[in-house]
């Protein structure tokens, strides 16, 4: 049964992953209407959350867990 979700994997080093808002919106044009789940290193998690906030995703739709190395 489909639950209507999409999953994106960002592979490569932190330098290779393009976490700018414009790049993310190119991949996910309807981001503002989505729930965003992110888990990863602190810096990565913050970049994704910053991009989501810039795209006007409401705080109630941001779900995250960060960790440090």
CHARMM-style PDB file with segment names, atoms N, HN, CA, C and O in Angstrom:
ATOM      1  N   UNK     1       0.841  -1.181   0.000  1.00  0.00      PROA
ATOM      2  CA  UNK     1       0.000   0.000   0.000  1.00  0.00      PROA
ATOM      3  C   UNK     1       0.886   1.245   0.000  1.00  0.00      PROA
ATOM      4  O   UNK     1       1.840   1.321   0.775  1.00  0.00      PROA
ATOM      5  N   UNK     2       0.593   2.196  -0.836  1.00  0.00      PROA
ATOM      6  HN  UNK     2      -0.182   2.135  -1.466  1.00  0.00      PROA
ATOM      7  CA  UNK     2       1.364   3.432  -0.927  1.00  0.00      PROA
ATOM      8  C   UNK     2       0.955   4.395   0.188  1.00  0.00      PROA
ATOM      9  O   UNK     2      -0.229   4.590   0.460  1.00  0.00      PROA
ATOM     10  N   UNK     3       1.943   4.979   0.812  1.00  0.00      PROA
ATOM     11  HN  UNK     3       2.905   4.821   0.591  1.00  0.00      PROA
ATOM     12  CA  UNK     3       1.668   5.956   1.869  1.00  0.00      PROA
ATOM     13  C   UNK     3       1.960   7.380   1.408  1.00  0.00      PROA
ATOM     14  O   UNK     3       1.853   8.326   2.189  1.00  0.00      PROA
ATOM     15  N   UNK     4       2.327   7.528   0.148  1.00  0.00      PROA
ATOM     16  HN  UNK     4       2.415   6.759  -0.486  1.00  0.00      PROA
ATOM     17  CA  UNK     4       2.524   8.855  -0.390  1.00  0.00      PROA
ATOM     18  C   UNK     4       3.799   9.537   0.049  1.00  0.00      PROA
ATOM     19  O   UNK     4       3.828  10.761   0.178  1.00  0.00      PROA
ATOM     20  N   UNK     5       4.847   8.780   0.282  1.00  0.00      PROA
ATOM     21  HN  UNK     5       4.824   7.786   0.177  1.00  0.00      PROA
ATOM     22  CA  UNK     5       6.100   9.424   0.672  1.00  0.00      PROA
ATOM     23  C   UNK     5       7.157   9.206  -0.388  1.00  0.00      PROA
ATOM     24  O   UNK     5       7.096   8.268  -1.183  1.00  0.00      PROA
ATOM     25  N   UNK     6       8.132  10.107  -0.375  1.00  0.00      PROA
ATOM     26  HN  UNK     6       8.182  10.869   0.270  1.00  0.00      PROA
ATOM     27  CA  UNK     6       9.284  10.004  -1.262  1.00  0.00      PROA
ATOM     28  C   UNK     6      10.529  10.071  -0.395  1.00  0.00      PROA
ATOM     29  O   UNK     6      10.549  10.752   0.630  1.00  0.00      PROA
ATOM     30  N   UNK     7      11.548   9.370  -0.809  1.00  0.00      PROA
ATOM     31  HN  UNK     7      11.532   8.817  -1.642  1.00  0.00      PROA
ATOM     32  CA  UNK     7      12.805   9.314  -0.060  1.00  0.00      PROA
ATOM     33  C   UNK     7      13.945   9.685  -0.995  1.00  0.00      PROA
ATOM     34  O   UNK     7      14.060   9.140  -2.092  1.00  0.00      PROA
ATOM     35  N   UNK     8      14.782  10.611  -0.557  1.00  0.00      PROA
ATOM     36  HN  UNK     8      14.689  11.053   0.335  1.00  0.00      PROA
ATOM     37  CA  UNK     8      15.963  10.990  -1.324  1.00  0.00      PROA
ATOM     38  C   UNK     8      17.196  10.643  -0.518  1.00  0.00      PROA
ATOM     39  O   UNK     8      17.272  10.928   0.677  1.00  0.00      PROA
ATOM     40  N   UNK     9      18.146  10.035  -1.169  1.00  0.00      PROA
ATOM     41  HN  UNK     9      18.084   9.803  -2.140  1.00  0.00      PROA
ATOM     42  CA  UNK     9      19.444   9.759  -0.570  1.00  0.00      PROA
ATOM     43  C   UNK     9      20.426  10.770  -1.117  1.00  0.00      PROA
ATOM     44  O   UNK     9      20.510  10.959  -2.331  1.00  0.00      PROA
ATOM     45  N   UNK    10      21.166  11.419  -0.248  1.00  0.00      PROA
ATOM     46  HN  UNK    10      21.099  11.265   0.738  1.00  0.00      PROA
ATOM     47  CA  UNK    10      22.239  12.308  -0.660  1.00  0.00      PROA
ATOM     48  C   UNK    10      23.539  11.578  -0.374  1.00  0.00      PROA
ATOM     49  O   UNK    10      23.944  11.429   0.779  1.00  0.00      PROA
ATOM     50  N   UNK    11      24.182  11.131  -1.429  1.00  0.00      PROA
ATOM     51  HN  UNK    11      23.854  11.252  -2.365  1.00  0.00      PROA
ATOM     52  CA  UNK    11      25.401  10.339  -1.275  1.00  0.00      PROA
ATOM     53  C   UNK    11      26.630  11.178  -1.573  1.00  0.00      PROA
ATOM     54  O   UNK    11      26.571  12.161  -2.312  1.00  0.00      PROA
ATOM     55  N   UNK    12      27.721  10.777  -0.995  1.00  0.00      PROA
ATOM     56  HN  UNK    12      27.769   9.979  -0.395  1.00  0.00      PROA
ATOM     57  CA  UNK    12      28.983  11.477  -1.231  1.00  0.00      PROA
ATOM     58  C   UNK    12      29.416  12.234   0.012  1.00  0.00      PROA
ATOM     59  O   UNK    12      28.754  12.210   1.050  1.00  0.00      PROA
ATOM     60  N   UNK    13      30.528  12.895  -0.126  1.00  0.00      PROA
ATOM     61  HN  UNK    13      31.066  12.914  -0.969  1.00  0.00      PROA
ATOM     62  CA  UNK    13      31.068  13.648   1.001  1.00  0.00      PROA
ATOM     63  C   UNK    13      30.230  14.888   1.267  1.00  0.00      PROA
ATOM     64  O   UNK    13      29.385  15.262   0.453  1.00  0.00      PROA
ATOM     65  N   UNK    14      30.464  15.516   2.396  1.00  0.00      PROA
ATOM     66  HN  UNK    14      31.150  15.212   3.057  1.00  0.00      PROA
ATOM     67  CA  UNK    14      29.740  16.739   2.720  1.00  0.00      PROA
ATOM     68  C   UNK    14      30.024  17.828   1.699  1.00  0.00      PROA
ATOM     69  O   UNK    14      29.169  18.671   1.428  1.00  0.00      PROA
ATOM     70  N   UNK    15      31.203  17.812   1.144  1.00  0.00      PROA
ATOM     71  HN  UNK    15      31.898  17.127   1.364  1.00  0.00      PROA
ATOM     72  CA  UNK    15      31.548  18.811   0.128  1.00  0.00      PROA
ATOM     73  C   UNK    15      30.816  18.555  -1.183  1.00  0.00      PROA
ATOM     74  O   UNK    15      30.539  19.490  -1.933  1.00  0.00      PROA
ATOM     75  N   UNK    16      30.503  17.295  -1.460  1.00  0.00      PROA
ATOM     76  HN  UNK    16      30.728  16.535  -0.851  1.00  0.00      PROA
ATOM     77  CA  UNK    16      29.805  16.949  -2.698  1.00  0.00      PROA
ATOM     78  C   UNK    16      28.303  17.196  -2.601  1.00  0.00      PROA
ATOM     79  O   UNK    16      27.665  17.528  -3.600  1.00  0.00      PROA
ATOM     80  N   UNK    17      27.739  17.039  -1.417  1.00  0.00      PROA
ATOM     81  HN  UNK    17      28.257  16.769  -0.605  1.00  0.00      PROA
ATOM     82  CA  UNK    17      26.293  17.203  -1.239  1.00  0.00      PROA
ATOM     83  C   UNK    17      25.938  18.678  -1.344  1.00  0.00      PROA
ATOM     84  O   UNK    17      26.417  19.495  -0.558  1.00  0.00      PROA
ATOM     85  N   UNK    18      25.112  19.013  -2.301  1.00  0.00      PROA
ATOM     86  HN  UNK    18      24.723  18.349  -2.940  1.00  0.00      PROA
ATOM     87  CA  UNK    18      24.714  20.400  -2.523  1.00  0.00      PROA
ATOM     88  C   UNK    18      23.452  20.672  -1.710  1.00  0.00      PROA
ATOM     89  O   UNK    18      22.347  20.321  -2.122  1.00  0.00      PROA
ATOM     90  N   UNK    19      23.629  21.293  -0.566  1.00  0.00      PROA
ATOM     91  HN  UNK    19      24.527  21.578  -0.231  1.00  0.00      PROA
ATOM     92  CA  UNK    19      22.516  21.501   0.351  1.00  0.00      PROA
ATOM     93  C   UNK    19      22.010  22.940   0.330  1.00  0.00      PROA
ATOM     94  O   UNK    19      21.483  23.433   1.327  1.00  0.00      PROA
ATOM     95  N   UNK    20      22.169  23.601  -0.792  1.00  0.00      PROA
ATOM     96  HN  UNK    20      22.597  23.201  -1.602  1.00  0.00      PROA
ATOM     97  CA  UNK    20      21.622  24.947  -0.926  1.00  0.00      PROA
ATOM     98  C   UNK    20      20.115  24.841  -1.162  1.00  0.00      PROA
ATOM     99  O   UNK    20      19.632  23.877  -1.756  1.00  0.00      PROA
ATOM    100  N   UNK    21      19.395  25.833  -0.693  1.00  0.00      PROA
ATOM    101  HN  UNK    21      19.787  26.616  -0.211  1.00  0.00      PROA
ATOM    102  CA  UNK    21      17.943  25.830  -0.836  1.00  0.00      PROA
ATOM    103  C   UNK    21      17.519  25.687  -2.290  1.00  0.00      PROA
ATOM    104  O   UNK    21      16.601  24.923  -2.589  1.00  0.00      PROA
ATOM    105  N   UNK    22      18.173  26.409  -3.206  1.00  0.00      PROA
ATOM    106  HN  UNK    22      18.919  27.029  -2.963  1.00  0.00      PROA
ATOM    107  CA  UNK    22      17.763  26.349  -4.612  1.00  0.00      PROA
ATOM    108  C   UNK    22      17.939  24.951  -5.194  1.00  0.00      PROA
ATOM    109  O   UNK    22      17.120  24.510  -6.000  1.00  0.00      PROA
ATOM    110  N   UNK    23      18.995  24.254  -4.796  1.00  0.00      PROA
ATOM    111  HN  UNK    23      19.660  24.613  -4.142  1.00  0.00      PROA
ATOM    112  CA  UNK    23      19.232  22.898  -5.292  1.00  0.00      PROA
ATOM    113  C   UNK    23      18.181  21.944  -4.729  1.00  0.00      PROA
ATOM    114  O   UNK    23      17.653  21.100  -5.452  1.00  0.00      PROA
ATOM    115  N   UNK    24      17.883  22.080  -3.448  1.00  0.00      PROA
ATOM    116  HN  UNK    24      18.312  22.766  -2.861  1.00  0.00      PROA
ATOM    117  CA  UNK    24      16.881  21.212  -2.828  1.00  0.00      PROA
ATOM    118  C   UNK    24      15.505  21.460  -3.437  1.00  0.00      PROA
ATOM    119  O   UNK    24      14.751  20.515  -3.669  1.00  0.00      PROA
ATOM    120  N   UNK    25      15.173  22.731  -3.697  1.00  0.00      PROA
ATOM    121  HN  UNK    25      15.786  23.498  -3.508  1.00  0.00      PROA
ATOM    122  CA  UNK    25      13.871  23.036  -4.296  1.00  0.00      PROA
ATOM    123  C   UNK    25      13.784  22.547  -5.735  1.00  0.00      PROA
ATOM    124  O   UNK    25      12.694  22.262  -6.231  1.00  0.00      PROA
ATOM    125  N   UNK    26      14.905  22.452  -6.395  1.00  0.00      PROA
ATOM    126  HN  UNK    26      15.790  22.683  -5.992  1.00  0.00      PROA
ATOM    127  CA  UNK    26      14.910  21.876  -7.742  1.00  0.00      PROA
ATOM    128  C   UNK    26      14.544  20.393  -7.680  1.00  0.00      PROA
ATOM    129  O   UNK    26      13.820  19.891  -8.539  1.00  0.00      PROA
ATOM    130  N   UNK    27      15.048  19.695  -6.658  1.00  0.00      PROA
ATOM    131  HN  UNK    27      15.636  20.103  -5.959  1.00  0.00      PROA
ATOM    132  CA  UNK    27      14.732  18.276  -6.473  1.00  0.00      PROA
ATOM    133  C   UNK    27      13.304  18.099  -5.957  1.00  0.00      PROA
ATOM    134  O   UNK    27      12.606  17.166  -6.352  1.00  0.00      PROA
ATOM    135  N   UNK    28      12.875  19.005  -5.069  1.00  0.00      PROA
ATOM    136  HN  UNK    28      13.443  19.764  -4.748  1.00  0.00      PROA
ATOM    137  CA  UNK    28      11.594  18.864  -4.369  1.00  0.00      PROA
ATOM    138  C   UNK    28      10.834  20.184  -4.453  1.00  0.00      PROA
ATOM    139  O   UNK    28      10.809  20.939  -3.480  1.00  0.00      PROA
ATOM    140  N   UNK    29      10.216  20.475  -5.593  1.00  0.00      PROA
ATOM    141  HN  UNK    29      10.237  19.861  -6.382  1.00  0.00      PROA
ATOM    142  CA  UNK    29       9.573  21.776  -5.761  1.00  0.00      PROA
ATOM    143  C   UNK    29       8.414  22.039  -4.798  1.00  0.00      PROA
ATOM    144  O   UNK    29       8.106  23.196  -4.510  1.00  0.00      PROA
ATOM    145  N   UNK    30       7.774  20.990  -4.301  1.00  0.00      PROA
ATOM    146  HN  UNK    30       8.025  20.051  -4.535  1.00  0.00      PROA
ATOM    147  CA  UNK    30       6.654  21.171  -3.376  1.00  0.00      PROA
ATOM    148  C   UNK    30       7.075  20.995  -1.915  1.00  0.00      PROA
ATOM    149  O   UNK    30       6.267  20.590  -1.079  1.00  0.00      PROA
ATOM    150  N   UNK    31       8.316  21.293  -1.615  1.00  0.00      PROA
ATOM    151  HN  UNK    31       8.972  21.622  -2.293  1.00  0.00      PROA
ATOM    152  CA  UNK    31       8.866  21.076  -0.269  1.00  0.00      PROA
ATOM    153  C   UNK    31       8.040  21.747   0.814  1.00  0.00      PROA
ATOM    154  O   UNK    31       7.869  21.180   1.894  1.00  0.00      PROA
ATOM    155  N   UNK    32       7.525  22.935   0.553  1.00  0.00      PROA
ATOM    156  HN  UNK    32       7.663  23.395  -0.324  1.00  0.00      PROA
ATOM    157  CA  UNK    32       6.758  23.665   1.568  1.00  0.00      PROA
ATOM    158  C   UNK    32       5.513  22.903   2.020  1.00  0.00      PROA
ATOM    159  O   UNK    32       4.971  23.179   3.090  1.00  0.00      PROA
ATOM    160  N   UNK    33       5.064  21.954   1.215  1.00  0.00      PROA
ATOM    161  HN  UNK    33       5.505  21.729   0.346  1.00  0.00      PROA
ATOM    162  CA  UNK    33       3.875  21.162   1.549  1.00  0.00      PROA
ATOM    163  C   UNK    33       4.217  19.807   2.157  1.00  0.00      PROA
ATOM    164  O   UNK    33       3.332  18.983   2.384  1.00  0.00      PROA
ATOM    165  N   UNK    34       5.494  19.579   2.420  1.00  0.00      PROA
ATOM    166  HN  UNK    34       6.213  20.248   2.236  1.00  0.00      PROA
ATOM    167  CA  UNK    34       5.952  18.261   2.878  1.00  0.00      PROA
ATOM    168  C   UNK    34       6.326  18.255   4.353  1.00  0.00      PROA
ATOM    169  O   UNK    34       6.597  19.301   4.943  1.00  0.00      PROA
ATOM    170  N   UNK    35       6.338  17.067   4.938  1.00  0.00      PROA
ATOM    171  HN  UNK    35       6.118  16.217   4.459  1.00  0.00      PROA
ATOM    172  CA  UNK    35       7.010  16.848   6.209  1.00  0.00      PROA
ATOM    173  C   UNK    35       8.444  16.502   5.873  1.00  0.00      PROA
ATOM    174  O   UNK    35       8.700  15.774   4.914  1.00  0.00      PROA
ATOM    175  N   UNK    36       9.378  17.015   6.650  1.00  0.00      PROA
ATOM    176  HN  UNK    36       9.169  17.606   7.429  1.00  0.00      PROA
ATOM    177  CA  UNK    36      10.798  16.790   6.395  1.00  0.00      PROA
ATOM    178  C   UNK    36      11.390  16.023   7.572  1.00  0.00      PROA
ATOM    179  O   UNK    36      11.317  16.467   8.718  1.00  0.00      PROA
ATOM    180  N   UNK    37      11.973  14.869   7.274  1.00  0.00      PROA
ATOM    181  HN  UNK    37      12.032  14.508   6.343  1.00  0.00      PROA
ATOM    182  CA  UNK    37      12.646  14.043   8.275  1.00  0.00      PROA
ATOM    183  C   UNK    37      14.120  14.005   7.912  1.00  0.00      PROA
ATOM    184  O   UNK    37      14.472  13.674   6.780  1.00  0.00      PROA
ATOM    185  N   UNK    38      14.975  14.339   8.852  1.00  0.00      PROA
ATOM    186  HN  UNK    38      14.689  14.608   9.772  1.00  0.00      PROA
ATOM    187  CA  UNK    38      16.407  14.323   8.577  1.00  0.00      PROA
ATOM    188  C   UNK    38      17.153  13.819   9.806  1.00  0.00      PROA
ATOM    189  O   UNK    38      16.834  14.166  10.943  1.00  0.00      PROA
ATOM    190  N   UNK    39      18.153  12.991   9.539  1.00  0.00      PROA
ATOM    191  HN  UNK    39      18.412  12.709   8.615  1.00  0.00      PROA
ATOM    192  CA  UNK    39      19.019  12.481  10.592  1.00  0.00      PROA
ATOM    193  C   UNK    39      20.432  12.452  10.035  1.00  0.00      PROA
ATOM    194  O   UNK    39      20.657  11.974   8.924  1.00  0.00      PROA
ATOM    195  N   UNK    40      21.370  12.956  10.794  1.00  0.00      PROA
ATOM    196  HN  UNK    40      21.188  13.345  11.697  1.00  0.00      PROA
ATOM    197  CA  UNK    40      22.750  12.954  10.337  1.00  0.00      PROA
ATOM    198  C   UNK    40      23.622  13.786  11.244  1.00  0.00      PROA
ATOM    199  O   UNK    40      23.192  14.215  12.315  1.00  0.00      PROA
ATOM    200  N   UNK    41      24.852  14.013  10.813  1.00  0.00      PROA
ATOM    201  HN  UNK    41      25.201  13.664   9.943  1.00  0.00      PROA
ATOM    202  CA  UNK    41      25.755  14.855  11.600  1.00  0.00      PROA
ATOM    203  C   UNK    41      25.168  16.256  11.792  1.00  0.00      PROA
ATOM    204  O   UNK    41      24.385  16.733  10.971  1.00  0.00      PROA
ATOM    205  N   UNK    42      25.560  16.903  12.887  1.00  0.00      PROA
ATOM    206  HN  UNK    42      26.197  16.516  13.554  1.00  0.00      PROA
ATOM    207  CA  UNK    42      25.014  18.212  13.248  1.00  0.00      PROA
ATOM    208  C   UNK    42      24.986  19.198  12.082  1.00  0.00      PROA
ATOM    209  O   UNK    42      23.941  19.778  11.785  1.00  0.00      PROA
ATOM    210  N   UNK    43      26.114  19.388  11.429  1.00  0.00      PROA
ATOM    211  HN  UNK    43      26.963  18.917  11.670  1.00  0.00      PROA
ATOM    212  CA  UNK    43      26.215  20.379  10.357  1.00  0.00      PROA
ATOM    213  C   UNK    43      25.276  20.037   9.189  1.00  0.00      PROA
ATOM    214  O   UNK    43      24.606  20.918   8.651  1.00  0.00      PROA
ATOM    215  N   UNK    44      25.232  18.782   8.810  1.00  0.00      PROA
ATOM    216  HN  UNK    44      25.776  18.066   9.247  1.00  0.00      PROA
ATOM    217  CA  UNK    44      24.356  18.328   7.731  1.00  0.00      PROA
ATOM    218  C   UNK    44      22.898  18.585   8.089  1.00  0.00      PROA
ATOM    219  O   UNK    44      22.143  19.144   7.293  1.00  0.00      PROA
ATOM    220  N   UNK    45      22.509  18.173   9.291  1.00  0.00      PROA
ATOM    221  HN  UNK    45      23.122  17.719   9.937  1.00  0.00      PROA
ATOM    222  CA  UNK    45      21.132  18.330   9.736  1.00  0.00      PROA
ATOM    223  C   UNK    45      20.725  19.799   9.722  1.00  0.00      PROA
ATOM    224  O   UNK    45      19.635  20.135   9.261  1.00  0.00      PROA
ATOM    225  N   UNK    46      21.596  20.680  10.226  1.00  0.00      PROA
ATOM    226  HN  UNK    46      22.482  20.407  10.601  1.00  0.00      PROA
ATOM    227  CA  UNK    46      21.288  22.105  10.245  1.00  0.00      PROA
ATOM    228  C   UNK    46      21.143  22.672   8.838  1.00  0.00      PROA
ATOM    229  O   UNK    46      20.271  23.508   8.603  1.00  0.00      PROA
ATOM    230  N   UNK    47      21.977  22.236   7.899  1.00  0.00      PROA
ATOM    231  HN  UNK    47      22.686  21.557   8.090  1.00  0.00      PROA
ATOM    232  CA  UNK    47      21.874  22.724   6.518  1.00  0.00      PROA
ATOM    233  C   UNK    47      20.538  22.318   5.902  1.00  0.00      PROA
ATOM    234  O   UNK    47      19.896  23.125   5.229  1.00  0.00      PROA
ATOM    235  N   UNK    48      20.123  21.095   6.123  1.00  0.00      PROA
ATOM    236  HN  UNK    48      20.644  20.440   6.670  1.00  0.00      PROA
ATOM    237  CA  UNK    48      18.837  20.637   5.581  1.00  0.00      PROA
ATOM    238  C   UNK    48      17.692  21.409   6.229  1.00  0.00      PROA
ATOM    239  O   UNK    48      16.769  21.841   5.538  1.00  0.00      PROA
ATOM    240  N   UNK    49      17.741  21.587   7.541  1.00  0.00      PROA
ATOM    241  HN  UNK    49      18.490  21.236   8.103  1.00  0.00      PROA
ATOM    242  CA  UNK    49      16.686  22.326   8.234  1.00  0.00      PROA
ATOM    243  C   UNK    49      16.646  23.786   7.789  1.00  0.00      PROA
ATOM    244  O   UNK    49      15.565  24.342   7.599  1.00  0.00      PROA
ATOM    245  N   UNK    50      17.801  24.407   7.621  1.00  0.00      PROA
ATOM    246  HN  UNK    50      18.680  23.955   7.775  1.00  0.00      PROA
ATOM    247  CA  UNK    50      17.857  25.796   7.141  1.00  0.00      PROA
ATOM    248  C   UNK    50      17.212  25.908   5.766  1.00  0.00      PROA
ATOM    249  O   UNK    50      16.446  26.837   5.507  1.00  0.00      PROA
ATOM    250  N   UNK    51      17.523  24.958   4.885  1.00  0.00      PROA
ATOM    251  HN  UNK    51      18.144  24.204   5.095  1.00  0.00      PROA
ATOM    252  CA  UNK    51      16.932  24.970   3.542  1.00  0.00      PROA
ATOM    253  C   UNK    51      15.420  24.790   3.623  1.00  0.00      PROA
ATOM    254  O   UNK    51      14.674  25.465   2.914  1.00  0.00      PROA
ATOM    255  N   UNK    52      14.969  23.891   4.477  1.00  0.00      PROA
ATOM    256  HN  UNK    52      15.575  23.342   5.053  1.00  0.00      PROA
ATOM    257  CA  UNK    52      13.528  23.657   4.622  1.00  0.00      PROA
ATOM    258  C   UNK    52      12.830  24.903   5.168  1.00  0.00      PROA
ATOM    259  O   UNK    52      11.750  25.268   4.702  1.00  0.00      PROA
ATOM    260  N   UNK    53      13.443  25.547   6.144  1.00  0.00      PROA
ATOM    261  HN  UNK    53      14.320  25.250   6.522  1.00  0.00      PROA
ATOM    262  CA  UNK    53      12.855  26.778   6.690  1.00  0.00      PROA
ATOM    263  C   UNK    53      12.824  27.875   5.630  1.00  0.00      PROA
ATOM    264  O   UNK    53      11.849  28.621   5.539  1.00  0.00      PROA
ATOM    265  N   UNK    54      13.872  27.977   4.835  1.00  0.00      PROA
ATOM    266  HN  UNK    54      14.664  27.370   4.909  1.00  0.00      PROA
ATOM    267  CA  UNK    54      13.908  28.971   3.754  1.00  0.00      PROA
ATOM    268  C   UNK    54      12.814  28.708   2.731  1.00  0.00      PROA
ATOM    269  O   UNK    54      12.309  29.633   2.095  1.00  0.00      PROA
ATOM    270  N   UNK    55      12.455  27.446   2.578  1.00  0.00      PROA
ATOM    271  HN  UNK    55      12.866  26.694   3.094  1.00  0.00      PROA
ATOM    272  CA  UNK    55      11.385  27.063   1.652  1.00  0.00      PROA
ATOM    273  C   UNK    55      10.009  27.177   2.313  1.00  0.00      PROA
ATOM    274  O   UNK    55       8.997  26.798   1.722  1.00  0.00      PROA
ATOM    275  N   UNK    56       9.981  27.700   3.540  1.00  0.00      PROA
ATOM    276  HN  UNK    56      10.803  28.007   4.020  1.00  0.00      PROA
ATOM    277  CA  UNK    56       8.741  27.950   4.285  1.00  0.00      PROA
ATOM    278  C   UNK    56       8.029  26.680   4.753  1.00  0.00      PROA
ATOM    279  O   UNK    56       6.802  26.644   4.836  1.00  0.00      PROA
ATOM    280  N   UNK    57       8.806  25.647   5.055  1.00  0.00      PROA
ATOM    281  HN  UNK    57       9.803  25.677   4.987  1.00  0.00      PROA
ATOM    282  CA  UNK    57       8.221  24.457   5.681  1.00  0.00      PROA
ATOM    283  C   UNK    57       7.927  24.828   7.133  1.00  0.00      PROA
ATOM    284  O   UNK    57       8.827  25.290   7.834  1.00  0.00      PROA
ATOM    285  N   UNK    58       6.702  24.640   7.602  1.00  0.00      PROA
ATOM    286  HN  UNK    58       5.970  24.265   7.033  1.00  0.00      PROA
ATOM    287  CA  UNK    58       6.374  24.977   8.994  1.00  0.00      PROA
ATOM    288  C   UNK    58       7.180  24.128   9.987  1.00  0.00      PROA
ATOM    289  O   UNK    58       7.471  22.960   9.730  1.00  0.00      PROA
ATOM    290  N   UNK    59       7.527  24.729  11.105  1.00  0.00      PROA
ATOM    291  HN  UNK    59       7.291  25.678  11.314  1.00  0.00      PROA
ATOM    292  CA  UNK    59       8.298  24.022  12.139  1.00  0.00      PROA
ATOM    293  C   UNK    59       7.630  22.713  12.552  1.00  0.00      PROA
ATOM    294  O   UNK    59       8.311  21.737  12.866  1.00  0.00      PROA
ATOM    295  N   UNK    60       6.306  22.693  12.552  1.00  0.00      PROA
ATOM    296  HN  UNK    60       5.752  23.486  12.298  1.00  0.00      PROA
ATOM    297  CA  UNK    60       5.582  21.478  12.960  1.00  0.00      PROA
ATOM    298  C   UNK    60       5.797  20.323  11.986  1.00  0.00      PROA
ATOM    299  O   UNK    60       5.475  19.178  12.303  1.00  0.00      PROA
ATOM    300  N   UNK    61       6.337  20.613  10.806  1.00  0.00      PROA
ATOM    301  HN  UNK    61       6.598  21.543  10.548  1.00  0.00      PROA
ATOM    302  CA  UNK    61       6.596  19.570   9.805  1.00  0.00      PROA
ATOM    303  C   UNK    61       8.071  19.206   9.712  1.00  0.00      PROA
ATOM    304  O   UNK    61       8.464  18.434   8.838  1.00  0.00      PROA
ATOM    305  N   UNK    62       8.884  19.749  10.598  1.00  0.00      PROA
ATOM    306  HN  UNK    62       8.565  20.376  11.309  1.00  0.00      PROA
ATOM    307  CA  UNK    62      10.314  19.428  10.610  1.00  0.00      PROA
ATOM    308  C   UNK    62      10.587  18.417  11.718  1.00  0.00      PROA
ATOM    309  O   UNK    62      10.297  18.668  12.888  1.00  0.00      PROA
ATOM    310  N   UNK    63      11.142  17.282  11.341  1.00  0.00      PROA
ATOM    311  HN  UNK    63      11.377  17.078  10.391  1.00  0.00      PROA
ATOM    312  CA  UNK    63      11.430  16.194  12.277  1.00  0.00      PROA
ATOM    313  C   UNK    63      12.907  15.856  12.111  1.00  0.00      PROA
ATOM    314  O   UNK    63      13.342  15.539  11.004  1.00  0.00      PROA
ATOM    315  N   UNK    64      13.687  15.918  13.190  1.00  0.00      PROA
ATOM    316  HN  UNK    64      13.334  16.175  14.090  1.00  0.00      PROA
ATOM    317  CA  UNK    64      15.127  15.763  13.019  1.00  0.00      PROA
ATOM    318  C   UNK    64      15.805  15.155  14.234  1.00  0.00      PROA
ATOM    319  O   UNK    64      15.316  15.208  15.363  1.00  0.00      PROA
ATOM    320  N   UNK    65      16.942  14.582  13.943  1.00  0.00      PROA
ATOM    321  HN  UNK    65      17.340  14.539  13.026  1.00  0.00      PROA
ATOM    322  CA  UNK    65      17.831  14.046  14.967  1.00  0.00      PROA
ATOM    323  C   UNK    65      19.251  14.240  14.446  1.00  0.00      PROA
ATOM    324  O   UNK    65      19.579  13.820  13.337  1.00  0.00      PROA
ATOM    325  N   UNK    66      20.070  14.868  15.241  1.00  0.00      PROA
ATOM    326  HN  UNK    66      19.804  15.210  16.142  1.00  0.00      PROA
ATOM    327  CA  UNK    66      21.453  15.122  14.840  1.00  0.00      PROA
ATOM    328  C   UNK    66      22.401  14.399  15.788  1.00  0.00      PROA
ATOM    329  O   UNK    66      22.049  14.082  16.924  1.00  0.00      PROA
ATOM    330  N   UNK    67      23.579  14.153  15.308  1.00  0.00      PROA
ATOM    331  HN  UNK    67      23.865  14.411  14.385  1.00  0.00      PROA
ATOM    332  CA  UNK    67      24.605  13.541  16.146  1.00  0.00      PROA
ATOM    333  C   UNK    67      25.961  14.086  15.763  1.00  0.00      PROA
ATOM    334  O   UNK    67      26.156  14.565  14.646  1.00  0.00      PROA
ATOM    335  N   UNK    68      26.896  14.012  16.689  1.00  0.00      PROA
ATOM    336  HN  UNK    68      26.737  13.622  17.596  1.00  0.00      PROA
ATOM    337  CA  UNK    68      28.265  14.479  16.459  1.00  0.00      PROA
ATOM    338  C   UNK    68      29.185  13.280  16.342  1.00  0.00      PROA
ATOM    339  O   UNK    68      28.941  12.218  16.916  1.00  0.00      PROA
ATOM    340  N   UNK    69      30.249  13.482  15.583  1.00  0.00      PROA
ATOM    341  HN  UNK    69      30.448  14.345  15.118  1.00  0.00      PROA
ATOM    342  CA  UNK    69      31.269  12.430  15.471  1.00  0.00      PROA
ATOM    343  C   UNK    69      32.288  12.585  16.555  1.00  0.00      PROA
ATOM    344  OT1 UNK    69      33.230  11.797  16.634  1.00  0.00      PROA
TER     345      UNK     69
END
